């Protein structure tokens, strides 16, 4: 197995040395038949952190397509996606398509941090702030809200603090630690 030059240099690997690699993690939304699904689902992504959350959003959509799996779906799903520029909003067309399907009961908000323009078309030109988290969690309550976060470490810490200030319990906040 060949390691990238930077890793090979750090670990002083030799031909024939055993190398253990870990790729990905245990971060997914996969309700099982018979399990009670969360009442509502909040997904918060920063940059490329949208990747696992896009998979979750697509999975919920797929579950909603058949009567046998529809009962496993949350009532509402809200996605908050932050990126530096509008061009960095990966999957935006797909997200919008899913959220525009009335039967999905999904909604999205986009946050742009390094461009300025007027707010509109569910796009806010700022970082995600506590007022945004309050607005979304208020729409998702009453009932249980499960939150999935993925993005840069400082963003995850900040969003987790805001969610707790909104009354979301620590056991309902899940995040990917890939840093």
Secondary structure, 3 states (H helix, E strand, C coil): CCCCHHHHHHHCCCCCCCCCCCCCCCCCCCCCCCCCCCCEEEEEEEHHHHHHHHHHHHHHHHHCCCHHHHCCCCCEEEEEEEECCHHHCCCHHHHHHHHCCHHHCEEEEEEECCCCCCCECCEECCCCCHHHHHHHHHHHCCCCEEEEEECCHHHHHHHHHHHHHCCCCHHHEEECCCC
